[in-house]
Amino acid sequence: MIKIARIGVIVRAATASACLISATTGALLSHAQGAPTWTAPRTPDGRPDLQGVWTNTSLTTLERSSQFKGPTLTPEEADTIARRIAERTAVGARPTDPTTGAPPKGRDVGGYNNVYIDSGSRMAVVKGEIRTSWVVDPPDGRLPYTPEGRAIYETDLMRRRTTFDGPEIRPLGERCVVGYGSTAGPPMMNVLYNNNYQIVQTPEHIVILVEMNHDARVIPIGRPHRSDAIRPWMGDSIGWWEGETLVVETVNMHPQESLRTNTGITFYISPDAKIIERFTRVADGEILYEFSVDDPKIFSRVWRAEMVMTRASGAVYEYACHEGNYSLPGILAGARADERRGVQTLVDSDGE
């Protein structure tokens, strides 16, 4: 369930004129490139104040799509994409024709329409550039899997698509244990909807409340990593300050969180990866969110990404993933029915 009050954003984006889209892109670039030196407000203990509700909603994704030739776009190219998305959103917002009839038997009938989806209306501007991916290193914007790492990733992906032995084998997002697609991270990724985060800050802790699935990251400041062998959901995170920047280091990820699946973007991080996140408030309404992943079991090199989080209007709303998960018994019952018929159940999507 998403925040219904935000539906109007989708409709307005769909009906925006070309002039408005172009003017908005130009204003974002002008602000990012020409903003004077800015000092972040302070908390009572003198640290940069990161508190508030922020969003990473954007058409920019983790990896660079093959449709893009380089790391950045011109304002004209970004406007073309925004217009295309607005047109597609307008089509999706049309009422369903009641005379259409039932969908073809045996196929996925779909679970979402534009009421639920809020994945952004434009590409992100990071450090004054319209970016085609969050990944900036490697320069091609792609994750540097080793052959062995890609094999691990693809094996796990196929297992998720074809294994229905019991509820524990199903993905975490499907079971409503944590949000899907690495929305809570680390690293924290934008997904189809509920891309909102509330940051609460004290001298001893940073708390990041994720709207998707109400995950909460509680990050102690100035403490060592835990000494036991427990691998928590979202890993073992600790933080410290480096001047204007909050640095968060996460290790000991839970093994069930290795495969991060989202519609269109799927990636893999092993339980032994080390993830460094950097949060820097660079404007009144913007946090620069940088992160790197060191995972030699999966990747040939450390990879690095840059994202923006902008101030969101309103509060973080309840995410009611389910009230009694009827879908999961249905999935397992369907798999048992397929077994009796002698056919294999197959999920035909990377999303959850």
Secondary structure, 3 states (H helix, E strand, C coil): CCCHHHHHHHHHHHHCCHHHHHHHHHHHHHHHHHCCCCCCCECCCCCECCCEEEECCCCCCCCCCCCCCCCEECHHHHHHHHHHHHHHHHHHCCCCCCCCCCCCCCCCCCCCCCCCCCCCCCCCEECCEEECCCEEECCCCCCCECHHHHHHHHHHHHHHHHCCCCHHHCCCCCCCCCCCCCCCCCCCCCCCCCCEEEEEECCCEEEEEECHHHCEEEEEECCCCCCCCCCCCCCEEEEEEECCEEEEEEECCCHHHCEEEECCEEEECCCCCEEEEEEEEEECCEEEEEEEEECCCCECCCEEEEEEEEECCCCCCCCCCCCCCCHHHHHHHHHHHHHHHCCCCCCCCCCC
